[in-house]
Amino acid sequence: MAGTAVVLFLAGCGGSGGSESTENSKYESLPYEIPYMSLEGEPGPENVGLPLGEKLGFFRDVGIQARINSPLHPSRIVRYAYQGVAEAAVAHEPEVVLARDEGLPIVIFGSLVAEPTMAIIWLPESGIERIADLKGKTIAYPGVPFQLDFLEFVLQGAGLTAADVKLEKVGYDLTEALVSGRADAIFGGSGNDEGALLEAHGLQPAVTDVTELGVPDYDELVLIASRESYAKDPELFERILEASIRGNQAAPEDPEAATEAIVSQSLGAASPKPTRAGVDATAPLLNQTGEVDEEELEGLIGWMREEGMIRRSIPAAELLANP
């Protein structure tokens, strides 16, 4: 599996570096683990708990050498977990609902961002003032299936359909697509990440969160694994969650270290100044307990069923490792 993971992932494993943690670990007597973990995309402010947890030695404290990587394309992440390419992965909660509807035995074992952050974003020079103005415009999105479902819902609310706009899958190039003029608007990013990055470059993005457009509350980013893997070693995943949440807790206290962790994990692809802006905007949104809101998950599932995004009603307990 290790060789396969190295081939499939874009980013290499970060070095353990000097740990700033001095906490005595209750896991010292356990076998040392070296699991592969995949982010949902490139290292960034919303998934900072993992790279920061590695930088500050929190994974080492729980007996883990973190191997944190990014998928070749953001749409692949659930299948990485299902197929065992990554023992644990970060995913958007709605895509886990879609995967479960397709029969993939994926479970959620923690939450990293406890509220929706996804937004539609455009720049003033686009001439767009409201969603209805998107007719005939090009909208770029990463290419994750649930994002298209959500975008169609947003367009429908303004009397439009997907046929009324031009859609472009751009993977990790959301902000580039907008700034270069390839797209008039972007969907699937967030105001606290892409929006903050655009502002750091002197632009004035118009950001509309999906919750303002009728999408219910949900946990934006969650930690997932295959049900079989979790059942074999639940303590391993509890340790991964513990280290990740300690990273979340450290980000607001040390935003400079959080910025450095993202930049170093991205192999130089991220610039410090805009990354720091994203960290500052995102830190208040990071889940400090790791708990998944089961009631909100039930509401999300029901809403997705009503909107025809999934074929059946799924009990939230089916998606949770520990309901």
C-alpha positions as CSV (number, residue, x, y, z in Angstrom):
1,M,0.0,0.0,0.0
2,A,2.8,2.4,0.8
3,G,4.2,2.4,-2.7
4,T,0.8,2.9,-4.2
5,A,0.2,5.9,-1.9
6,V,3.5,7.5,-2.9
7,V,2.6,7.3,-6.5
8,L,-1.0,8.5,-6.2
9,F,-0.4,11.5,-3.9
10,L,0.9,14.9,-5.1
11,A,2.5,16.1,-2.0
12,G,5.3,14.3,-0.1
13,C,5.3,13.5,3.5
14,G,6.4,16.3,5.8
15,G,9.3,15.7,8.1
16,S,8.6,15.4,11.8
17,G,10.9,18.3,12.6
18,G,11.4,19.4,16.2
19,S,8.4,18.8,18.3
20,E,7.2,21.7,20.4
21,S,5.1,19.3,22.5
22,T,6.3,18.2,25.9
23,E,3.2,16.4,27.0
24,N,3.8,12.8,28.2
25,S,1.8,10.5,26.1
26,K,-0.6,7.9,27.4
27,Y,0.2,6.0,24.1
28,E,3.9,5.4,24.8
29,S,3.5,1.7,25.3
30,L,1.6,1.2,22.0
31,P,3.2,0.1,18.7
32,Y,4.4,3.0,16.6
33,E,2.0,3.6,13.7
34,I,2.8,5.2,10.3
35,P,-0.6,5.7,8.6
36,Y,-1.1,7.5,5.3
37,M,-3.6,10.4,5.7
38,S,-4.9,12.5,2.9
39,L,-6.3,16.0,3.0
40,E,-9.4,16.8,0.9
41,G,-7.3,19.1,-1.3
42,E,-4.1,21.2,-0.9
43,P,-2.9,22.1,2.5
44,G,-4.8,25.1,3.7
45,P,-6.4,27.0,6.6
46,E,-9.4,24.6,7.0
47,N,-7.4,21.4,7.2
48,V,-4.6,23.0,9.1
49,G,-5.1,20.8,12.1
50,L,-3.2,18.0,10.4
51,P,-0.1,19.7,9.1
52,L,0.1,21.8,12.3
53,G,-0.4,18.7,14.4
54,E,2.5,17.2,12.6
55,K,4.7,20.3,12.9
56,L,4.1,20.6,16.7
57,G,4.6,16.9,17.4
58,F,1.0,16.1,18.4
59,F,0.9,13.0,16.2
60,R,4.2,11.8,17.6
61,D,2.7,12.3,21.1
62,V,0.0,9.7,20.2
63,G,2.5,7.3,18.7
64,I,2.0,8.2,15.0
65,Q,4.4,9.3,12.3
66,A,2.1,11.4,10.2
67,R,2.2,10.9,6.4
68,I,0.0,13.7,5.2
69,N,-0.7,14.1,1.5
70,S,-3.0,15.6,-1.1
71,P,-5.0,13.7,-3.7
72,L,-4.3,14.1,-7.4
73,H,-7.7,15.6,-7.7
74,P,-10.2,16.7,-5.0
75,S,-12.9,14.4,-6.3
76,R,-10.9,11.2,-5.5
77,I,-10.7,11.6,-1.7
78,V,-13.6,9.3,-0.6
79,R,-12.4,6.5,-2.8
80,Y,-8.9,6.8,-1.4
81,A,-10.3,6.0,2.0
82,Y,-12.6,3.3,0.7
83,Q,-9.9,1.6,-1.3
84,G,-7.4,1.8,1.6
85,V,-4.9,4.1,-0.3
86,A,-5.3,6.4,2.7
87,E,-6.1,4.9,6.1
88,A,-7.7,8.2,7.1
89,A,-8.8,11.2,5.0
90,V,-10.4,14.6,5.2
91,A,-13.6,15.1,3.3
92,H,-16.6,17.4,3.0
93,E,-19.5,16.0,4.9
94,P,-22.0,16.1,1.9
95,E,-19.6,14.0,-0.3
96,V,-19.6,11.4,2.5
97,V,-23.5,11.3,2.3
98,L,-23.3,10.9,-1.4
99,A,-20.7,8.1,-1.1
100,R,-22.9,6.3,1.5
101,D,-25.9,6.6,-0.9
102,E,-23.8,4.8,-3.5
103,G,-23.1,2.0,-1.0
104,L,-19.5,2.8,-0.1
105,P,-18.9,1.8,3.6
106,I,-17.3,5.0,4.7
107,V,-17.6,6.3,8.3
108,I,-17.0,9.7,9.9
109,F,-14.9,9.6,13.0
110,G,-14.5,13.4,13.7
111,S,-15.1,16.9,12.6
112,L,-12.5,19.6,11.7
113,V,-14.7,22.5,10.6
114,A,-18.1,22.4,12.3
115,E,-20.1,24.7,10.0
116,P,-20.5,25.3,6.2
117,T,-17.9,27.5,4.7
118,M,-18.6,26.9,1.0
119,A,-19.5,30.0,-1.0
120,I,-20.0,31.5,-4.4
121,I,-17.5,34.2,-5.2
122,W,-17.0,36.8,-7.9
123,L,-15.1,40.1,-8.4
124,P,-16.7,43.5,-8.9
125,E,-15.4,43.8,-12.5
126,S,-17.5,40.7,-13.5
127,G,-20.6,42.9,-13.5
128,I,-22.4,40.3,-11.3
129,E,-24.5,41.7,-8.5
130,R,-26.8,38.7,-7.7
131,I,-27.1,35.0,-8.5
132,A,-29.5,35.7,-11.4
133,D,-26.7,37.7,-13.1
134,L,-24.8,34.4,-13.6
135,K,-26.8,33.6,-16.6
136,G,-24.4,33.1,-19.5
137,K,-21.4,33.4,-17.3
138,T,-18.6,30.8,-16.6
139,I,-18.5,29.3,-13.1
140,A,-15.5,27.3,-12.1
141,Y,-15.6,24.7,-9.4
142,P,-13.2,22.0,-8.2
143,G,-15.1,19.1,-9.6
144,V,-16.3,17.2,-6.6
145,P,-19.8,15.8,-7.4
146,F,-21.7,17.2,-4.5
147,Q,-20.5,20.7,-5.4
148,L,-22.4,20.5,-8.7
149,D,-25.5,19.4,-6.9
150,F,-25.2,22.3,-4.5
151,L,-24.5,24.7,-7.3
152,E,-27.6,23.6,-9.2
153,F,-29.7,24.2,-6.0
154,V,-28.2,27.7,-5.7
155,L,-29.0,28.4,-9.4
156,Q,-32.5,27.1,-9.1
157,G,-33.2,29.5,-6.3
158,A,-32.5,32.3,-8.8
159,G,-34.6,30.7,-11.6
160,L,-31.6,29.3,-13.4
161,T,-30.4,25.8,-14.3
162,A,-27.0,24.4,-15.0
163,A,-27.8,24.8,-18.7
164,D,-27.9,28.6,-18.2
165,V,-24.3,28.9,-17.2
166,K,-20.9,27.5,-18.4
167,L,-19.3,25.1,-15.9
168,E,-15.6,24.4,-15.7
169,K,-13.9,21.9,-13.5
170,V,-10.6,23.4,-12.4
171,G,-9.4,21.2,-9.6
172,Y,-7.1,23.2,-7.3
173,D,-7.1,26.3,-9.6
174,L,-10.1,28.1,-8.2
175,T,-8.6,31.5,-7.5
176,E,-6.4,31.4,-10.6
177,A,-9.5,30.8,-12.7
178,L,-11.2,33.8,-11.3
179,V,-8.2,36.2,-11.3
180,S,-7.1,35.2,-14.8
181,G,-10.6,35.8,-16.2
182,R,-11.2,32.1,-17.2
183,A,-14.2,32.2,-14.9
184,D,-16.6,34.9,-13.9
185,A,-17.4,33.3,-10.6
186,I,-16.1,30.4,-8.5
187,F,-18.0,27.9,-6.4
188,G,-16.8,25.4,-3.9
189,G,-14.2,27.6,-2.2
190,S,-14.9,29.7,0.9
191,G,-14.8,33.3,2.0
192,N,-12.3,32.5,4.8
193,D,-9.9,30.8,2.4
194,E,-10.2,31.8,-1.2
195,G,-11.9,35.0,-0.3
196,A,-9.2,35.9,2.2
197,L,-6.5,35.1,-0.3
198,L,-8.1,37.4,-2.9
199,E,-8.4,40.2,-0.4
200,A,-4.7,39.7,0.6
201,H,-3.9,40.4,-3.1
202,G,-5.7,43.7,-3.0
203,L,-8.9,42.4,-4.7
204,Q,-12.5,42.9,-3.4
205,P,-14.3,39.6,-3.8
206,A,-18.1,39.4,-3.3
207,V,-18.7,36.3,-1.2
208,T,-22.1,34.7,-0.6
209,D,-22.1,31.7,1.7
210,V,-24.3,28.7,0.7
211,T,-26.2,29.0,4.0
212,E,-27.5,32.4,2.8
213,L,-28.9,30.6,-0.2
214,G,-30.9,27.9,1.5
215,V,-28.3,25.2,2.2
216,P,-28.7,23.8,5.8
217,D,-26.0,23.7,8.4
218,Y,-23.5,20.8,8.3
219,D,-19.9,20.0,9.3
220,E,-17.8,21.3,6.4
221,L,-14.8,19.1,6.9
222,V,-14.8,15.7,8.6
223,L,-12.3,12.9,9.1
224,I,-13.2,9.6,7.4
225,A,-12.1,6.0,7.1
226,S,-13.4,2.8,5.6
227,R,-15.8,1.1,8.1
228,E,-13.6,-2.1,7.9
229,S,-10.4,-0.2,8.8
230,Y,-12.0,1.6,11.6
231,A,-13.5,-1.6,13.1
232,K,-10.1,-3.2,13.0
233,D,-8.3,-0.5,15.0
234,P,-10.7,2.2,16.4
235,E,-8.0,3.4,18.8
236,L,-5.7,4.3,15.9
237,F,-8.4,6.6,14.5
238,E,-9.1,8.1,18.0
239,R,-5.4,9.0,18.2
240,I,-5.5,10.6,14.7
241,L,-8.5,12.6,15.8
242,E,-6.9,13.7,19.0
243,A,-3.7,14.9,17.3
244,S,-5.7,16.7,14.6
245,I,-7.9,18.5,17.1
246,R,-4.9,19.5,19.1
247,G,-3.7,21.1,15.8
248,N,-7.0,22.9,15.5
249,Q,-6.7,24.2,19.0
250,A,-3.2,25.4,18.4
251,A,-4.0,27.3,15.2
252,P,-5.7,30.3,16.9
253,E,-2.9,30.4,19.6
254,D,0.0,30.3,17.1
255,P,-1.2,31.5,13.7
256,E,2.4,32.0,12.6
257,A,3.2,28.3,13.2
258,A,-0.1,27.4,11.4
259,T,1.0,29.4,8.4
260,E,4.4,27.9,8.3
261,A,2.9,24.4,8.6
262,I,0.7,25.0,5.5
263,V,3.4,26.6,3.4
264,S,6.0,23.9,4.2
265,Q,3.5,21.1,3.5
266,S,2.5,22.7,0.2
267,L,6.1,22.4,-1.0
268,G,6.2,26.2,-1.6
269,A,3.0,26.4,-3.6
270,A,1.4,28.6,-0.9
271,S,2.7,32.1,-0.1
272,P,3.0,33.2,3.5
273,K,1.1,36.5,3.4
274,P,-2.2,35.3,1.8
275,T,-2.0,32.0,3.8
276,R,-1.7,33.9,7.0
277,A,-4.8,35.9,6.0
278,G,-6.7,32.6,5.5
279,V,-5.5,31.2,8.8
280,D,-6.7,34.3,10.7
281,A,-10.1,34.2,9.0
282,T,-10.5,30.4,9.5
283,A,-9.2,30.0,13.0
284,P,-12.5,30.8,14.7
285,L,-14.3,28.2,12.6
286,L,-12.1,25.3,13.5
287,N,-13.8,22.6,15.5
288,Q,-12.2,22.5,19.0
289,T,-13.7,19.2,20.2
290,G,-13.9,17.0,17.1
291,E,-17.5,16.2,17.8
292,V,-19.8,15.7,14.8
293,D,-23.3,17.3,15.1
294,E,-25.5,14.3,14.5
295,E,-28.7,16.4,14.5
296,E,-27.3,18.6,11.7
297,L,-26.2,15.5,9.8
298,E,-29.7,14.2,10.0
299,G,-30.9,17.5,8.6
300,L,-28.4,17.5,5.8
301,I,-29.3,14.0,4.8
302,G,-33.0,14.9,4.8
303,W,-32.5,18.0,2.8
304,M,-30.3,16.2,0.2
305,R,-33.0,13.5,-0.1
306,E,-35.7,16.1,-0.6
307,E,-33.7,17.9,-3.3
308,G,-33.1,14.6,-5.2
309,M,-29.3,14.6,-4.5
310,I,-29.5,11.1,-2.9
311,R,-31.9,8.2,-3.6
312,R,-32.8,7.1,-0.1
313,S,-33.0,8.4,3.4
314,I,-29.9,7.3,5.4
315,P,-29.8,7.3,9.2
316,A,-27.0,9.5,10.4
317,A,-25.8,6.6,12.6
318,E,-24.9,4.7,9.4
319,L,-22.3,7.4,8.6
320,L,-20.8,7.8,12.1
321,A,-18.1,5.5,13.5
322,N,-19.4,6.1,17.0
323,P,-23.1,7.3,16.8
